[in-house]
Amino acid sequence: MKTTLLIMAAGIGSRFGGGIKQLAPVGPNGEIIMDYSIHDAIKAGFNKIVFIIRKDIEADFREVIGDRIEKVCAAHGVEVGYAFQSLDKLPAGYSVPEGRTKPWGTGQAVLVAKDLLQEPFAVLNADDYYGKVAFKELHDFLVSDATDKDFCMAGFLLKNTLSDNGGVTRGLCRANAEGYLTDVVETGDIVKTADGAASGDEAIDPDTPVSMNMWGLTPGYLSLLEEGFNEFLSGIESNPLKAEYLLPIHIGGLLRANRITVKVLPTPDKWFGVTYKEDKELVINNFKKLIDAGEYAADLFSDL
């Protein structure tokens, strides 16, 4: 059964200092975080990779990872595709508000890849390391339990996702006794504290499950996403230059309306990523520890 890994790699990280943070080398042979995600996905059984990028970073992207990954994937029977996110990829009847430069968000990012998604797919951020467990859990769900209304997400513990270098935004998850998601609350500026974590004056349980934008979805979700994008665009008059169409917010709305189910698949792995420029050294050290522990070969793809 074909399953796709959809990688959202269109963003430029302003907090990273103006560079393309997704392309920062972090492995011993110049590997970037995406290399490890692609390795873990192929190992878990995914057999198609789709990159969402922007046209203006295409040349750099192909030079740093795209051309190389296409060769790796070709050797293992894995298909590779590209989709391009841009401000003007909007439904008929809508146009870009004058002065807007901010991307439309992760919801629109997935929609630009719609024509490449005819099979169940996992979607994730390019600049996040998720660990091996989540890929296996999502893949197994997609090939056995997913329907056009039954989806899944990787559930990380908040304490395993915080940065030492500043506040982060996380989707705090609420789940029922059966492990199904009931709501996602986007919460900004979450920082480490002596007691665990907090956002502003509000303490947060560090063992709270959070969404790191790693979802298991099917093509049936795309029609719901399109419907929601039209609704979103028709209601942005109050904030036309900054409003974003985000996957967790859209999925949370569908959950509250009882239109879908989302199974939370717990993962014990520690997430890490390059949110701030200062995070890069920590990420490099984390990968070195994983390699030293035998989790990955120094020649990353040699064990496929």
C-alpha positions in Angstrom: 0.0 0.0 0.0 1.4 3.4 -0.9 1.8 5.9 1.9 3.2 9.4 1.5 5.4 11.5 3.8 4.5 15.2 3.2 7.2 17.5 4.4 6.4 21.2 4.9 9.6 23.0 4.0 8.5 26.3 2.6 9.2 28.5 5.6 12.0 30.9 6.2 12.8 31.0 10.0 13.0 34.7 11.0 14.0 33.8 14.5 16.8 31.7 13.1 18.5 34.8 11.9 17.2 35.1 8.3 18.6 31.8 7.0 16.8 28.9 5.6 16.8 26.9 8.9 15.5 23.7 7.2 18.7 23.5 5.3 21.1 23.9 8.2 23.6 20.9 8.4 23.4 19.1 11.7 24.8 15.6 11.0 28.4 14.3 10.7 28.3 14.3 6.9 26.3 17.5 6.4 22.9 15.8 6.9 20.0 18.1 7.7 17.1 17.3 10.0 15.0 16.3 7.0 17.5 13.5 6.2 16.7 11.8 9.4 12.9 12.2 9.0 13.1 10.7 5.5 15.3 7.9 6.8 12.9 7.0 9.6 9.9 7.3 7.3 11.4 4.9 4.7 12.4 2.5 7.5 8.8 2.6 8.8 7.4 1.8 5.4 6.5 5.1 3.7 7.2 4.8 0.0 6.6 8.3 -1.4 8.0 11.7 -0.3 6.5 15.0 -1.2 8.3 18.3 -0.4 6.3 21.5 0.0 8.7 24.4 -0.8 8.7 27.8 -2.4 9.9 28.5 -5.9 12.5 31.0 -4.7 14.3 28.4 -2.6 14.0 25.6 -5.1 17.6 25.8 -6.4 19.1 25.8 -2.9 16.8 23.1 -1.7 17.6 20.8 -4.6 21.4 21.4 -4.1 21.3 20.8 -0.4 18.9 17.8 -0.2 16.5 17.3 -3.1 18.8 15.9 -5.8 20.6 13.7 -3.2 17.4 12.4 -1.7 16.0 11.6 -5.1 18.9 9.2 -5.7 18.5 7.6 -2.3 14.8 7.2 -2.9 15.2 5.8 -6.4 17.5 3.1 -5.0 14.8 2.0 -2.6 11.7 2.3 -4.8 10.5 5.5 -3.1 8.8 8.1 -5.3 9.6 11.8 -4.8 7.5 14.9 -5.7 7.4 18.6 -5.2 4.6 21.1 -4.5 5.1 24.8 -4.3 3.5 27.1 -1.7 2.8 30.7 -2.7 0.5 33.5 -1.5 -1.5 33.5 -4.8 -2.5 29.9 -4.6 -6.1 30.7 -3.5 -9.5 29.4 -4.4 -11.4 31.1 -7.2 -12.9 34.4 -6.2 -10.1 35.4 -3.7 -7.0 37.5 -4.2 -4.0 38.3 -2.0 -4.8 41.3 0.3 -2.7 44.4 -0.6 0.5 44.5 1.5 0.3 40.9 2.6 3.7 39.1 2.6 3.1 36.5 5.4 2.4 32.9 4.1 -1.1 31.6 4.6 0.0 28.8 7.0 0.2 25.0 7.3 -3.4 24.4 6.1 -2.7 26.1 2.8 0.7 24.3 2.6 -1.1 21.0 2.6 -3.6 22.1 0.0 -1.0 23.1 -2.5 0.1 19.4 -2.6 -3.5 18.1 -3.1 -2.9 16.8 -6.7 0.0 14.7 -5.4 -1.9 13.0 -2.6 -4.0 10.0 -3.7 -3.0 7.9 -0.7 -2.9 8.1 3.1 -0.2 10.5 4.2 1.7 11.8 7.2 2.4 15.5 7.3 5.2 17.1 9.4 7.5 20.1 9.7 10.9 20.0 7.9 12.8 21.5 10.8 11.6 19.1 13.5 13.2 15.8 14.6 10.4 13.5 15.7 12.2 10.2 16.5 11.6 6.7 15.1 8.6 5.6 17.1 6.2 8.2 15.7 6.9 7.3 12.0 6.2 3.6 12.7 3.0 4.4 14.7 1.6 6.7 12.1 2.5 4.4 9.2 0.8 1.4 10.9 -2.3 3.4 11.6 -2.5 4.7 8.0 -2.4 1.3 6.5 -4.8 -0.4 8.9 -7.2 2.1 10.7 -7.4 5.3 8.7 -10.5 6.3 6.8 -11.7 9.5 5.2 -12.9 10.6 8.7 -10.6 8.7 11.0 -7.1 10.2 11.4 -4.3 10.2 13.9 -1.5 12.3 15.3 1.8 11.8 17.1 1.4 12.8 20.7 4.6 14.2 22.3 5.0 15.1 26.0 5.3 18.9 26.4 8.5 18.5 28.4 10.1 16.6 25.5 9.5 19.5 23.1 10.7 22.7 24.8 13.6 24.9 23.8 16.3 26.1 26.2 16.6 29.3 24.1 13.2 30.9 24.3 9.4 30.5 24.2 7.7 28.1 21.7 4.1 27.7 20.4 2.6 24.2 21.0 -0.8 22.7 20.3 -1.9 21.5 23.8 -4.0 18.3 23.4 -7.0 17.1 25.2 -7.9 13.4 24.8 -10.7 11.1 26.1 -10.2 7.9 28.0 -10.0 5.9 24.7 -7.1 8.1 23.5 -9.0 10.1 21.0 -8.3 13.8 20.6 -11.1 16.1 21.8 -9.4 19.5 21.3 -6.2 21.2 20.4 -5.4 24.5 22.0 -2.7 26.5 20.3 -0.7 28.1 23.1 2.1 30.6 22.5 5.3 31.5 24.3 5.6 28.3 26.4 8.9 28.4 28.4 10.7 26.0 30.7 10.3 26.8 34.4 11.6 25.3 37.6 8.4 23.4 38.0 8.1 22.4 34.4 6.5 24.8 31.9 4.4 28.0 31.7 2.8 30.4 29.3 2.7 33.8 30.8 1.5 33.5 34.3 -0.2 30.1 33.7 1.6 27.0 34.7 1.3 24.0 32.3 1.7 20.3 33.3 4.9 19.2 31.6 3.4 15.8 30.8 0.6 17.4 28.7 0.4 15.7 25.3 1.2 18.2 22.5 0.8 18.2 18.7 4.1 18.9 16.9 2.2 19.1 13.6 2.8 15.4 12.8 -0.6 14.2 11.5 -1.7 11.0 9.8 -4.4 11.9 7.3 -6.1 10.6 4.1 -7.2 12.2 0.8 -10.7 12.6 2.3 -9.4 15.2 4.7 -8.4 17.5 1.8 -12.0 18.3 0.9 -12.6 19.3 4.5 -9.4 21.4 4.4 -10.5 23.1 1.2 -13.9 23.9 2.7 -12.3 25.3 5.7 -9.9 27.5 3.7 -12.8 29.1 1.9 -14.4 29.8 5.3 -11.2 31.2 6.6 -10.6 33.5 3.7 -14.1 34.9 3.9 -13.6 35.9 7.5 -10.1 37.6 7.5 -11.3 41.2 7.2 -10.1 42.0 10.8 -6.6 40.7 10.1 -5.9 40.4 6.4 -2.2 40.8 6.6 -1.4 38.3 9.4 -4.2 35.7 9.7 -3.0 32.1 9.2 -4.8 29.0 8.3 -3.3 26.4 10.6 -3.8 22.6 10.7 -4.3 22.3 14.5 -6.9 25.0 14.5 -8.8 23.5 11.5 -8.6 20.0 13.0 -9.8 21.3 16.4 -12.8 22.8 14.8 -13.7 19.6 13.0 -13.4 17.7 16.3 -15.7 20.1 18.1 -18.2 19.6 15.3 -17.9 15.8 15.6 -17.0 15.5 11.9 -13.8 13.5 12.4 -11.9 11.4 14.9 -8.2 11.7 15.6 -6.4 8.9 17.5 -3.5 10.2 19.7 -0.5 7.9 19.2 1.8 8.5 22.2 5.5 8.7 21.5 8.2 8.6 24.2 10.8 10.2 21.9 12.3 13.6 22.6 11.5 16.2 19.9 14.1 18.7 19.0 14.4 21.3 16.2 16.0 24.6 15.1 13.6 27.2 16.3 16.3 29.7 17.4 19.8 30.1 16.0 21.2 29.0 19.3 19.3 25.6 19.0 21.6 24.5 16.2 24.5 23.4 18.4 22.2 21.4 20.7 20.7 19.7 17.7 24.1 18.7 16.4 25.0 17.3 19.8 21.7 15.4 20.0 22.4 13.7 16.7 25.9 12.8 17.7 24.5 11.2 20.9 22.0 9.2 18.8 24.8 8.0 16.4 27.1 7.1 19.3 24.2 5.1 20.9 23.8 3.2 17.6 20.4 4.7 16.7 21.7 5.8 13.4 24.7 4.8 11.2 27.2 7.6 10.6 26.5 6.8 6.9 22.8 7.5 7.5 21.0 5.6 4.7 23.4 2.6 4.7 21.0 0.5 6.8 17.9 0.8 4.5 
